[in-house]
Amino acid sequence: MRKPLPNRRLVITETIRFGDDANQEGALVHVSAGHVDGVIQELFLTGPKTGTGLRAVIEDAAVLASVALQRGASVTELAKSMSRTPLFHDKGEPSSPIGAALAWAVRLQDSLDVLYGRKTDAAR
């Protein structure tokens, strides 16, 4: 069952890049978490090129991730399910914008867990 989101919640925005081209345009990711518990429940991702099929796929993938998060999946579970680029497989780099956004969200969730007292810095 989907968890209803509070009207007021923490929102964090970041520009992410993925793959091996550091000069490529980034995708903009917005993550929202409950202000009471600090658990990430929503992910919005905007692709770099307006009006392209790739941008639509990126945005739709983020909607699917948000639905999964609101139904109880964790960002860690979702991030571990994403594909990896063979060139970067040994480093565990995501091969897609949604994979990169979820990997970033895992790091953010770790920080929120420390902030909200679910983890200590030593457990990171």
Secondary structure by P-SEA (a helix, b strand, c coil): cbbbbccbbbbbbbbbbcccccccbbbbbbbbcccccccccbbbbbccccccaaaaaaaaaaaaaaaaaaacccaaaaaaacccccccccccccccaaaaaaaaaaaaaaaaaaaacccccccc
